[in-house]
Amino acid sequence: MFNVGNKNYTVKLNKEKFKQLDPRVSADLFTELISKYEKSNGISDQSLEQLFILGLEEEKTGKRVPRNEAERHYEKLTDKNGSVELKKLITAIMYRDRPDFFQAINAMK
């Protein structure tokens, strides 16, 4: 997906990743995401950062990247590419890994 130094990283946001969150945090995040997505056809910068940090892992090992390191990578990527490109990437990953998120949005219409 992208390279920092000599390591390749990817973002995965499958159900297993969300199970690592406290259930209240996960529910609040989905509620906020659905609300923001419905109103602005996108996700907030805060949710974008949370999802990136939650899903970032080393491509080769599949190991989750520690939070502080993931935060640094997020800052570098947004500085380099801007948040719009990162939002497109995270949205595509959500479509791939969590289609239930978009099914919930469509059910609300």
C-alpha positions, 0 to 999 in steps of 0.5 A, a space after each residue: 500500500 505504501 512504504 516508509 523507510 524500508 518497510 511496506 505498510 497496509 491498512 486493514 479494517 476488518 471486523 477483527 480490527 474493530 473487535 480490538 476496540 471497546 464495544 462502546 468506542 466501536 459503536 460510537 465510531 460507527 454512529 459518528 461515521 454514518 452521521 458524517 458520511 450521510 451529511 457530507 459524503 465523507 468522514 471527519 478528519 478525526 475518524 479518518 485518523 482513528 481508522 488509519 491508526 486502528 488498521 495500520 499494519 506491516 504488510 510483510 508480518 501483518 503486525 499492527 503498528 504501535 499507536 505512536 508510530 501509526 500517528 507519525 505515519 498518519 501525519 507524514 502521509 497527510 502532509 505529503 498527500 493531503 487528507 482528501 487522498 487519505 479519505 479516498 483510501 480509507 473509504 475504499 478500504 472500508 468498502 473492501 473490509 466493512 461493507 456492512 458499514 455502507 449497508 447500514 447507511 443505505 438502510 437509513 435512506 
